[in-house]
Amino acid sequence: MAQQSTETDWVSRFADEVVAEAERRAPGKPVVVASGLSPSGPIHLGNLREVMTPHLVADEIRRRGIPCEHVLSWDDYDRYRKVPAGVDPSWEEHIGKPLTAVPAPPGSPHASWAEHFKAAMEESLAELGIEYRGVSQTAQYTSGAYREQILHAMKHRGDIDAVLGRYRTKDKATGKPKKQQQKPVDAAELEAAEGSGAASEDDGSAGGAGYFPYKPYCTVCNKDFTKVIGYDDASTEMAYECVACGHSETVALREFDHGKLVWKVDWPMRWAYEGVVFEPSGVDHSSPGSSFVVGGQIVREVFGADQPIGPMYAFVGISGMAKMSSSKGGVPTPGDALKIMEAPLLRWLYARRKPNQSFKIAFDQEIQRLYDEWDKLAAKVAEGTAQPADAGAYARAIGTAAGELPRTPRPLPYRTLASVADITAGHDEQTLRILSELDPENPVGSLAETRPRLDKAEHWIATQVPADQRTVVRDEPDAQLLGSLDEQSRGALRLLLDGLDDHWSLDGLTTLVYGVPKVQAGLDPEAKPTPELKVAQRSFFALLYNLLVGRDTGPRLPTLLLAVGADRVRKLLAG
């Protein structure tokens, strides 16, 4: 017998580290973990890892009775960088404005571009049971919350420039610093990894007037095509000019709340401001000159605080896709996933893999196998036979420290529900009839028992299965095919029809359809199949599919037979 692993899961190990580190840094204070998301476009399933990783750790800390706050920064004061495919090109006039100052996409009920994409994510986070304190960076900057930190950064701009200078490389032709490449990756990959997409943002590199880590939004055109041309530490007077509209002015920075620190300074400033102990980062932060590496030095040398601990997380793929990025368009979001799978299953996909392990989320047929795996794990947990790490991931998936997530009272196999939804096209009465006949000794009494899983399966069939792969049951028998059958095939159909009444349940029909070729071969219906028998079974199954739905394959035959109904099965198979 295999020895059971006594190793705790990755969440527990991180929670141990975070609790110890928090006690070292700020004894007796609540532990702070953080995430950052940019509502610059659809927030996809790769970005969800940025939130799910600290959520799981924070939740484990709360389960231990230790106060823990998950700060989720909405990077809604980032600049609007480009007009995505499918949006009116006139939105180009807003490039350079804060995301909260850009109109929402056409037809949206929300007040701004940022609110539109933020609202969809907030809805998904609520369904996933993720507890957090949302922080709008627009609100923080425009209210003056960071004013002291901004003045401090400007005062120490030489120190910041020196840190950044360690990673700048010089252009051989001009001798001037050129932008540090994070890593030879495409822009889409970089955007997905960095979350806010701010990795490509100007770091405030020194110009003719010197280095400034602050970027004002022009008070006339509200864009950040600005250049600081002078700053006085004593008076905090800052002069800037706007390249976009030509406006120039001098303002007192101690009273000016219309700009932000550049990304590589903004992030470490927030670590210090919030007292963040744990925050994960995308894989591209491992490269020299990346925001996380540079930020670690800036937070220590300039803001006098410690860098958060936390893992670098790997990409999340979709079915056959290696990676995903919102810049490609059409990339599935958590909301899309939650339409076809229950929240605990989606949580489980993130909980069971260490952050540095990539994984894929199935939107194709693989979702059926995934659900089978989930149901088997649930059974093992109930029996007490699951491995400790697997049981831990399951517990984190089905609920949080605040309580269990809603679940389907009677979780029938997803593949069965999908097959029924496929055949009935979502017709409730038909669906209930079929589901009530799956197990006559314990019939389904109402569709409410099977929801929300039934709803997810119906949505999957309706949106993810192409029309030419949908199941359409014949209206009339295929007289030509029935007339061409040999005696062996006719005998197999008779055996099936004779046994329908006695086997009218999911288990019974499973035994019957697999048993007919065995009986014809002179074997016991419970006999183990031989290679020859498997060939005979496949041939019999193909015949049934052709007579019922006009093609060689389809939903599992026992489910299909139940869905079609005994009378109609007799009509189609007997002619």
N, C-alpha and C positions, 0 to 999 in steps of 0.2 A: 504493500500500500504506500502511495506517495506521501512523503512527510509534509504536513501542512506548514505553510509559511507563517512565521510569527511576525514578519516585518509589517509595520504599520503602513498605511497608504501615504502618498506624497503630501496630501493635504495636512495630515497630522504632523509630519516632519517639518513642514514649513511653519505651521502654527507654533510648534515648540521653539523654533528659531526666532520667530517674530515676537513671541511673548518675552523671551529672554532678552532680546535686543531692546524692546520697548521699556523693560524694567531697568535696563542699563542706562538708557537715554533719559527717560522721564518717569521715574518711579512713582507709582500710584495714580498715574494719569491714564485715561482711556487710550487704547492702542489705535493708531490711525493707519489705515491702508488706503491706497488711492488707485484710480483709473482716470484716463482721459480719453474723450471721444470728440471728434469734430463732426458737427452736423452739416458738412459741406456737400453731402450727397447721401445716398442710401447707406446706412450703417450696416455692414454685412456680417456674415457669420464668422469671418476671420476677426473682425473688430470685437465680436462678442467675447472672444478669449481674453481680451484686455480687461473686461469687466468680470467674467466668470472666474478667472484665476484668483483675484483678490477677494471676490465674494465668497468662494468656498473656504478660503483661509480665515476670513473674518467670521464666517458662520461657525467654523470649528472653535474659534476663540470664544465666541458668544456661548456656544454649547458648554464650554468649561466654566461659564459664569463670570467671565472677564469682560468688562465693558470694551466694546470695539466699534469704531466708526469707519464706514466705508465712504470716502469722499469721491464723488464722481464729477470731475471737471468737464463741463461742456465747453469746448474750445470755440465758442460762437463769436469771439471777437477776432478770430483769424480772418484774413483777407479772403474774399471771393476770388478764386484763381482762374476759373475757366467755365465756359458754358458747356454743360454735358450734352451728349447726343440726344436728340429728341426734344430739346428745349428751344424755344424761339430765339434765333440769333440776336434779337434786340437786347437780350439780357447781357450782351457783351458790354453794354454801357455801364454795367455795375461792377465790372472787374476792378479790384483794388479796394472796394468798400468792405466794411465788416459784414460778416454773414448775417448779422441781425438787422442790417440796413438794406439788405437785398430783398426785393419782393419775392414771395413764395412762388413756386412753379405754377403755371396757369391752371386754374380750376381748384387750387388748394384753398381750404377755409382758413389757413393759418396766416398770421400777421407778417411772417418773414420766411426767407429761405431756411434759416437756422431752425425756426420753430416747426416748420413742416417736417423736417427729417428727425428732429429731436422727439416730436410727439409720437411718431411711429415706434421709435426705440423705447420710449418710456412705457408704452403700452405692452411691449414684449417683455420688458424687465419686470413689470408688475405680474404678468402671467407666469413668469419664471420664478417668482418669489424672491427676487433680489432686492434687499433692503439697502438703501444708500442715502447719502445727503448730496443732492445735486447742487452744483455751484456753477452759475453762469459767469463766464469770464467777462462778458460784456458788462454785466452788473458790477462785478468787482472793479474793473478798470474805470468805468464811468462814474462810479460812486466815490472814487478816491480811496478805496480800501487799500490799494497797493502804493499809495503816494510816497510813503517813507521808503519803501523798498526801491521804488524807481529813483528817488533822489540819491539813495545809497549806491545804486548801480552806476548812476551817472558820475558820482564822486569818485568811484573806484573803476572808472572805465579803462584806465591804463592797466590795471591788474587783469581785468577781463580780457582786454586786447592781448595781453601777454599770454594768457592761457590759450586763447584761440590761435595765437601766433605759433604755438608749438605744433599745431596740426596743419597750418597752411603751407601749401607748396608754392614755389614761385614759378611763374611762366617764364620759360627761357627767353622768349622773344622780347618781353617787356620788362622783365625783372620784377614785376608786381605780383603780389599774392594772387593765386587763383583759387577758386573754390575747391575745397577738399571733396573728393569723391568718396562717398560712403563705402562703395563696394561696386563691382561691375554687375549691376542688376538693372533691369528695365524700370522705368518710372512707375509702372503699375505695381510692381513688387514692392518698391520702396514705399509707395503710398499705403499699401495694405499693411506693411510692417510698422510704419511710423504712426499709424492711427490718424493723427491730425493732418498729415501731409505736410507738416511744417519743416521736415528735414531739408527741403529744398529752399526754404526761406532764407533771405539775406540775413547773415549773422551780424550785420552792422559793420562789415569790414571797413577799415580805415580809408577815408577819402582824403581830399585835399585839406579839409578842415580838421582832420583827426578822426579817431574812432568814437562812435556813439552807440550804445546798446539800446537806444530808444527810437521808436519809429512813430512819429505823429500821423494821425489821419488828418488830412487837410480840412480846416474848418469851413471851407467854401464848397469844395466838391466831394468831401467825405471819403477821399481815396488816399491810399498810402504811397502814391508815387511822389514821395517827399524826400527831402534831403536836409538833414540838420547841418547848418553852416556855422553855428557858433553856440557856445554855452558858457555861462559864468557860474562857477560853483557857489560863490558868495550870495549872489542875488537870485540864483536859479533861473535867470533869464536865458531863454533858448530861442535862437533864430532859425527858422526853416523856410524852405521854399518848395513849392509844389510844381513838379515837372508837367503834370497833367493839365492844370488850368492856369498856371503862371502866378498864382497867389503866393505872397510871402508875408511873413509877420514875425514879430518877436513876442513871446509869451512868458509868463512866470510859471515855470514847471511845477512849483509848489501849489499852484492853483489850477493847473491845466489837466483835464481828465479826458483827453481826446487822442489817445495813442496807447501803445503797448510796448513792453520790452520785446526785443527780438527773441525768437523761439529758444535758442541755446542759453539764454539768460532767464527767460520767463519760466522755463520748467524748473531749474534749480531754485529760483526765487520762491516758487510755490511749495517745493519740498520743505523749505525752511519755514515759510509762512504757516503751513498746515501741520508741520511736525510729522511728516509722513515717514513711517517706519518700513512699509512694504509696498512696492509697486512693480509690476512686471513690465517688460518692454519687448518690442519686436526684435526678431533675430538680427536685423541690420544694425542694432546698437552695439554689436560685438566689434565693429570695425573702428579703427583709429579715427578720431575726429567726429564720431557720431555724437548725437545729442546726449546720450546717456553717459558716455565716457567723459566728454567735455563738461557736462553738467555736474558730474561727481567732483571735479576739481573746482568748478566755480562755486558750488554750494559750500565747500569747505573753506576755500581761500577768500571768498568775497562775502558770503552770507554767514559764515561761522557756524554751519550746521552740518549734520551727517547726511550722506546720500542714503536713500532707501535701499534695503536689501530686496532681492527679488529675482526671479528667473527670467531668462529670455524665452519667449514662447515661439513655437514653430507655426507654420502656416496651417490653415484649415482648408481642405479641398472639398469640392462638390462632386460626388460620383467619380467620373473619370478625369476631372480637371486637376492639374497639379497644384494650382494656386488660384487665388481669386483676388480681384481688386475692383473697387467701385469705379475706377477710371475706365474699365472695360465696358461698363454698362450691363444691365440685366443680371447682375450678380445677386443670388438669393440673400435675403435678410433674415434675421431671427423671426420676424413676422411671417415670412413665407414658410419657414420650417415649421412654425407652430400651427400652420393651417393643415399640415399633413401628419404631424406627430404630436403626442402629448408632451407637456412641459417636462415631466420627470424623465422621459426618454432623452430629450434634448440636453437636459442637465447632465444625464449619465454619460453622454458622449464626451463631455468636457471633464467630468470628474474622474473617469476611469483611465485617462491618459495623462501622463506627466506633461507639464507645459512644454518641455522641449521635444515632445513626440508629436509629429504631424499626424493628422487623421482626416478621414473624409466623411462628409454627411451625405447620406443617400437620398436622392430625389427620384431615383429610378427603381427598378424591381428589387434592388438590394435592400430597400426599406423593409420588405417582408421578412427577409432573413434576419435583419437587425432586430425586428420585433420578436421573432422566434427566440433569439438569443436573450433578449430582455426578459421574456416570459419564463424561460428556463432558469435564469438567474433568480427571478422572484420565487420560483418553486424551491430552489436550493436554499434560499434565505429562510423561507418558511419552514423547511425541514431541518435547518441548522447545519447544512452540509457545505455551504459556500465558503470559499477561502476568505480569510480575514480582510484582505485588501479589496476583494470583490464585494464582500458584504458592506464594507465601509463606503465604497463608491455608490452602492445601491441606496444606502441610508441617506447619503448626501443628495441623491437624485430625487427621492420621493418627498423630501421635506427639508425644512430649515430649523434653526433654533426656535423660531416663532411658531412652528407647527407643521403638520403635513400639508402638502399641496393637494388640491382636488384630484380625485382619481376616478377611473371608470369602475363602477360597482361590480360589474361582471365583465372582466377583460377577455372577451373571446379572441381567438387568434386573428391578428391583423389581416393575414392573407385570406382567411375565410370571409371576414367583413368586406374586404376589397372585392373578392369574387362576387359576393352577393350584391354589392353596390354596382358592380359592373353589369350584372345580368338584369337587375331590376331598374337600373338608371335612377336610383334614389327613391323609388316608390315605397312610401312607408308601410302601406298595408302588406304589400308583397314581401318586403324585407322582414317584417315581423312574423309573417307566416313561415318563411324559410328558417329564420333564427329559432323559432319556437319548436321546429322539428329536428334541430341539430341533436338534441338530447331529450327525448320524450320523457325520460324519468325525472328530469329537472329542467322543464321548459322555460325559455325566456318569456317573462310575462309582459314586459313593455320595452320599447326601444330605449327608454330612459336608463335602463340597467346597463345598456351597452355604450352609452355616451359618456365622455366625448370621443372615445376611440372610434365609434362608428362614423361620427362626423368627419374625423380626420381621414379615415379610409375612403369615404365618399368623395371628399375634396381631392384626395390623391388621384383617384380614378378619373374624376372630371377634368383635372388640370394637367396631370403628368402622363397619362396614358394616351398615346395618339389614337385618333378616331379609327384608323385602320386596324388597330390592335384590340379594339373593344369587342365584347362578346355579343353577338346577335343570334338569338335562338331561332331556328327555322319555324316558319308558320305551318308548312306542310311537309309531309315525309318526302324524302328523296327517292322517288319510285324507281328511277334508273339504277341508283346504287343498290337499293334493296333487291331489285330484280337480278342483279349481276352476282349476288353472293353465292359462294359454294356452301355445301352442307355443313362444313365445319363452322363457318361464320354464322350461319342461321342457327345452329345448335347453341353457339355461345350466346347469341341474343336471347334465345328461349330460356336458357339457364338464368340469365340476368333478370328477365321479366318475371319468371316464376318465383324468384327470390325477393322481389321488391317489397312486398307487404311485410314479410318477416324481418327485413333488414332496413326498415325505413327510419334511419338515424344516421348521423355522420359516421359513427364507428361501425354501425352495421353495414352501410353501403361501402365503406372502405374495405371491410372483410369480403363483401360480395364481389366487387369489381376486380379485386386482386385474386379472388378465389376461383372465378369462372375458368380461366385458363388452366388452373391446377386441377380442377375436377375433370376437365376435358382430357388432361394428360394422365388421368387415373390416379392422381395424388390426393392426399388429404388437404382440405382448404387451408389448414394451418401449416402446411409443409413449407420449409425454407426454399426460396426460389433458386433454381439452377440457372446457368447462363442461357440454356435453351428456353427455359420457362420465361425468363425476362424478355426474350425476343418475342415470344408468344403474347405476353402481357402488353408490350408496346404496340404490337400489331392490333390487338383487341381494343386498346385505348384509342388508337388512331381511327378505327372504324366507328367507335362511339362518338368521338368528336365530330367526324364528318357527317354522321347522321343527325347529330343534335345542333351543331353550329356551323357546319359547312367548311371546316378546315381541320388540319391535323392535330392542332393543340388548342388549349384553352384553360379555363380555371380548373382546379382540382376536380376530378370527376365526381367524387361523392358530393361535394358542394354544388356542382353543376346540376346533378340529378335532383337534389333537394330543391334547388331553385326552379328548375323546369316544372317540377310537380309530377306525381306518379301518373296521372291520366295522360298528360301531354307526352311524357316519356314513352308510354305504351303506344301512343299514336305515332310518334316519330320513329320508333324502333320496330314496330310490327307492321306498319303500313296500312 
